Amino acid sequence: MSTDASGPRWKNVNPDKPVEILLAEDNPGDVVLTEKALERGKLANNLHVTNDGVEALQFLRQEGEYVDAVQPDLILLDLNMPRKDGHDVLEELQAAAALCRIQVVVLTSSESEEDIARSYELNANAYLTKPVDFDGFIEIIDRIEEFWFQVVKFPEE
């Protein structure tokens, strides 16, 4: 893995470098919506997509086909995925010193109080429910981008 012993990088956005985003999402329609919303955004970004929790963890650990994967600045995580769901991914992130500081926004269709509480117990940084309409989806992605990459301050590396 490309991180040093201190764990993953913390950084403020460098306008000359694209933001690296991992989208862990099994719904092709939601992937397309996220891609379109990020294309319309203010920041240059590289969106990496995995289709389930197993692939997301392989990407983050740089295993298998993801051996050359970059460490994301932000993970957009669906909860309802095959093989390993979002809560399983959060548990494994929390247990891995090299991954536990990556910012994770749960972006899911679930409005379950149990899912919300469990996600925060597993150190998700935010929990957002996916809007059902295109304009709402665009707005929520715009707000994620603005908040995580323009408002929030992180310690320097």
Secondary structure, DSSP 8 states (H G I E B T S, - for coil): --SBTTBS------TTS-EEEEEE---HHHHHHHHHHHHTSSS-EEEEEESSHHHHHHHHHT-GGGTT----SEEEE-SS-SSS-HHHHHHHHHH-TTTTTSEEEEEES---HHHHHHHHHTT-SEEEE--SSHHHHHHHHHHHHHIIIII------
